[in-house]
């Protein structure tokens, strides 16, 4: 999903669709403007989908709020490697 002009609304739909997907192991959403709300959607997904073990989030413009969502999640994460 790299560089596809995915915004908050689009990432929310995609993360919802991946909730019960047990095939995808790598999630690459770099170079998309997902913002802090999109980051929150990604974190919510990762809390319930333990199949995803690799996450690429470079150049996504998430701001301080998005960083806080990720930092809080990473404190207890045992899935991403």
N, C-alpha and C positions, 0 to 999 in steps of 0.2 A: 504494500500500500504506500510505498515511498513516493513522495512528490506528486500526490494526486489531488491537491487542493482540498484535503479533508478538513472540515471545520468541526466545531463543537457538535453541531446537530448530526453530522455524518458519523463522527466517531461514536457518538452515543448509540446510534442505530447499529453500527458494526459491533460494538462491544456487547450489546444485548444479544445479537445473533450468535456470538461466540460463547455465550454462557454454558451451553451444553455440548460444545464441540470438543471432542477428545482426540482430534487428529492433529490440529495445528500446534506445533511446538515452538515455533519462532514467530514473533510478532514484530514487524518492522513498520513503524509509522513515522519514520523520520522525514523531515522537511515538509511537514504539514502544520497548519495553524490551528492546532487543537485547543490551545488555551488552557487555563486552569480547570475549567469545567470538563474538558475532554480528558485531562489528566485524572480527574476524579473518577470519570467513567472507566478509564483503564484500570485504576487501582481497585475499583469495585469488582471488575471482571477478574482480576488476578487473585482476589481473595476467595473466589469460588471455583475458578478454573485452574486446577493444579497441573494441567497438561502443558501449559505454556511455560517453558524453561528459559527462554531467551527473549529479551525485549530491547529494541533499539528505539531511542527517543531523541536523537540528535536534531538540532535545529527545529524545535517545535514551539517555541515562544510560549512557555507555560507560566512565566513570572514567579514571583515569590510564593504565591498561593499554591501553584502547582507543585513547586519544590517541596512545600510543607506536606502536601498529600503524599508525595513519593517518599519523603523521609520517614513519615509516620508508618507507612506500609513496610518499608525496608527494615524497620526495627524488629519485626516479627516474621518476615518473609523466610520461608524454607523451601521455596520452589525455584526461583530464578537462580541460575548459576553463572 
